[in-house]
Amino acid sequence: MSRFEKVFGAGRKPVIAMVHLGALPGTPLHDAAGGVEAIFTGAAADLAALQAAGVDAVMFGNENDRPYELKVDTASTATMAYVIGRLRDRITVPFGVNVLWDPMASVALAAATGAAFLREIFTGTYASDMGIWAPDAGAAQRYQHRLGNTGCALLYNVSAEFAGSLDPRSLPDRARSAVFSSIPDAVLVSGAITGEAAEMRDLEAVKRVLPKTPVLANTGVKHATIADVLRVADGCIVGSALKRRGRHLGGGGCRPRPRLHGQSPRREGILMPAKRSGQSPHALPVGGAGRASSAFGGRTRPLWPQAAIHPLWIFGDGK
């Protein structure tokens, strides 16, 4: 069984929801008055909301640390480790980490917190808003082995946001090459910037050349598109669409609310249970063809369709 399957379950298409931390100390957007305690409070609220809504996994990220850096300050990684450590006993689903845009810091944070997976740009060369971007997958994986965290799955974003590839090869060719040369556990396809959807033709092209490697949609998945995305992709990562008005609040911005029978979804950028084909929207025990990821053991979970059809969670449209 692959590391990806060990984390998310064999044959599953996980929905991974982002817990966007507030801007960290030392960054321009940091709330000095609220301090680290405000970051923790916001993350705790979002974590509780997302888990109550029934996502398959969560990932902690520092999307609010703009302007972005390719090598982050040690204080940023330390603060993320502190916040995740305080939340550790509240986390009931597999969790991952991402320290933008620093693979080495992400590997270190995953090892320190016991994360089951991590996401970053590990391969390629890009012209970006942060300058020339040339990560080193070999160094990052060797670092992971030195830290003894070899069970952590590595999710490689092969189409960097805020950047353009300097490689003349097509995206499918770069993805196929990265799988051979740099052994990711999954490949991610992104839009041009955070919150913008990956082109369906890009998802389809990458999946076509990587039939045996999990390929996930990394950005811009919404209620209106998730059915089409999951017909092609092996899962998705969702952030902006789960926030009120699509904003990365970093302060308890996620709000799950049950959808009552016959009631239309609220347009607030939230995650809520829905009714499909006469089935109850309430939680059912894990098991059977429609079960959620087996990583949850015997916990009660909302029914998740095994086929790549519209799931029983409605994503807000970010409006």
N, C-alpha and C positions, 0 to 999 in steps of 0.2 A: 504494500500500500504506500502511495506517495505521501510526502509531508503535507501536501495540500489536502489530500483525502483524510489524513489523520486529524487535521484541524477542523475541516468543514463537513466531513462525512463523504463516503463514496457516492458518486452519482448525484450529488446535490448541487444546486445553483445558489450559492449564498448571496444574501443581501447584507452588505457590510455598511454600517452607518457610522458617520464621522462624529466624534466628540471634538469640536473645535475649541481648543483652550483659548482663553483671552490672551491678549498680547503679553508676552513674558517680560520680566524685569530686564531693563537695559535696552529694550526696543522702543522706537519712537511712539508707538500707539499704546504703550503700557499705561494702565490706570494706576498711577502711583498712590492715589488716595485709597483705593480699594486693596492694592497690594496683592500678595500671593493668596491671601484668604479669599478674595473675590474670584480669583481664577479657580480655586478649588470649589467654591460654592456653585459657580456656573457649570463647571464640569460635572459635579455631582447631580445637579438638576437635569442636565441633558442625559447623563447616563441612566438615571432612573426612568426618564420619559421614554428613551429608546428601548430599554429592556422591557418595560411594561408594554410597549407597542409590539414586541415580538420579533425584532430584527435577529438575524442569524449570528451576527458578530458586531463588535464595535472597534473603531480605530481612533486612537488619540493623536491629534496633529496640532501643529503650531501655525495654521494658515493665517492667523492674525499678525504674525511677526513680520510685517512689511516695513521698509523694503526688505526683500528676501536676500539671503546670503547663501553662498555655496559651501562655506565652512562656518558653522554657527559658534557662538560664544559658549564656553563651558557652562556658564550660568543658565543658559536656556535649557540645555539637556538636563542639568541638575534639577531645575525647577519642575520640568516635566516628570522626572523620576519621583520627585517628592509628591506631586499631586497624584500621580497614578498609584504610588505606594499607599497613600492615605485612602484611596478608593478601592484598593485591591480586594478587600473583603466584601465589597458591594457588587463586584463584577461577577455575573452569573453566566456569561456567554464567552466564547473565545474572543480575545482582544489582541489588537495589533497596535503598532506605533509607526510614526513617520515624523522625523525631524527634518523639515524642509531646509535646504535641499542638500543634505549632508548624509551620505550613506554610512560613513564611519560612526557618526553620532547616533544614527538610527540603530545600527548594530549594537552599539554600547548600551543604548536605552533599552532595547529589547532584552539584552542579557541581564540588565539590572532589575528589570521589572517582571521578568518571566513571561514576556509577550509570546503569543503563539505564532505570530506572523509580523512581518514588517514590509513597508512599501517605500520604494525610492527609485530614482534614476540611477541605474548601475552601469549602463553601457552607452556608447555613442559619443559623438562630439557635436556640440550645438553652439550657435550664436544666440545669446539670450539677453534678457534685460539685466542679468547679473554679470554679464561678460562672457568670455569663452568658457564653456561648460564641458569638462572632460572627466567624467567619473572613472573609477577603477574598480571593476567588479572583482578582479582577482585579489586586490588588497582587502576589500570588504569581506569577501568570503573567508580569506585566511584569518582575518581578525575575528570573525565569528567562531572559527574553529579554535583559535587561541583562548577565547573566552568560554569555550565549552558549551556554547548555546546552539548546538547543531540540530536540535529539534525544531527550531524556529523556521517557518516557511518564508521564502523570499519572493516578494511580488515585484516584478520588474516593470516599471513604466517605460515603454519603448517609444513613446511620442510625447516628449517633454512639453509641458505648458510654458508659456512665456518665452518660447524659443523656437528656432528653426534648425533642423538638422543640417550639418555641413557635409553629411554623407550623401553622395549622389545616388546610392541605391534606394530602391522603393521601400516603403514601410514594411510590406510583407517580407522582403528580402532581409531587411535589417532584423526583423523579429525572428525569422527562421535562423539566421546566423547567430543571434544572441542566445537562442536556446541551445545550440550546439556548443558554442564557445564559452558560455558563461553560466550554464546550468541553473536557470531560474526554476522556481516551483510553479510560477504562473506568470503570464504576460498581461500587461494592462495597456489599453488603448485609450487615449485622452483627446479632448478637444483643445482648442488653441489656448484657452486660459481656464482657470478654475471656474466651475459652474457651467461651462459651455460643453455641449454634447460632442462626443466623438462622432465622426461621420459613419453612418451605417455601412457605407461601402468599405471604409477602413476596417471596421470590425469584421465584416464578412471576408475581406481579403486576407486578414491576418489569421482568422480561424481556418480558412481554407488551406493554408500552408502549414498550420499547426493543429492537425486533427486530434493529436494525442496529448497536447499541452493545454491546460486551462487558460482560457483567454477571457478577461473580464473587461467590462466597460468601466472606465475610471472616473469619468466626469459627466455632468449634465443629464443624468437619468431622472426622468419625471414621470408622473402618472400617465401622461399622454403617450409616453414612449417605452415604458418598461416592458410591455408585452412584446413589442418588436425586438427590443434589445435582448431579452431572455430567450427568444427563439434562435438567436445566433450565439450570444455570449454564454459563458459558463458561470456567470454571476455578475454582480455589479457593486460598485462603491457609490454611496449616496451621501451627499453633504448638504448643499445649498437647498435642495428641494424639501428637506426636512426642517428648515428654519422658517420662522415667520417672515413673510415677504422675501424669502430667499437670502436673508442676511446671515452672515456668520457672526452671531451675537456673542458667542463665548460666555454667555451669562444666563444659561437656562433658557435658551431660545426654542428648544424642542418641546412640543406639547402634544402628547397622544390623547385623543378623545374618541370614545366609542361612537360609531355611526349607528344611529337607531334605524330600525326597519322602516324603509320608505323615505328616509331622510337623505337629502343630497349631501355630498361631501362638502365640508367647510373649506373655503378657499383661503387658508391661512398658512400654507406651507408646512403642514403637519402630517403625521403618520397616524392612521387610524384603521381599526378593523373594518372589514366590509363583508357584505353578504353576497355569495355567488351561487347560482343554480339551486336556490332553495336551501342551502346549507346554513347551519347556524354560524354566526360570526364569533361565537364564544370558543374558548380554548378547548382543544380535544387532546387526549393522550397521544404521545408520540407512538407511531406504529402504523404499518400498512403502507400502501402505495403512495398515499398523499402526505406522508409524514415530513416533518421538518428535519433539519440536519441532525444526524445521529449523535453529533457531539454533545447534544443536550441531555443524553441519557434518558431517564424516565420522566423528566419534567413535563408538565402539561404545556402544550404549545399550540398556537393557531395552526389550523390545517394549511399545509403548503402544497400546492399541486406539483406532482412529480414532473409532469410534462412542462415544456417551456411555454406556458400560457399565462395569462394575467394572474398574478399572485393575489392572495387574499389580504393584501395590504395596499391601501391607496395612498400614493404619494401626493403631497400638496404640489401645486403648480408654481410655487415660489412667487406668486403675485401678491 
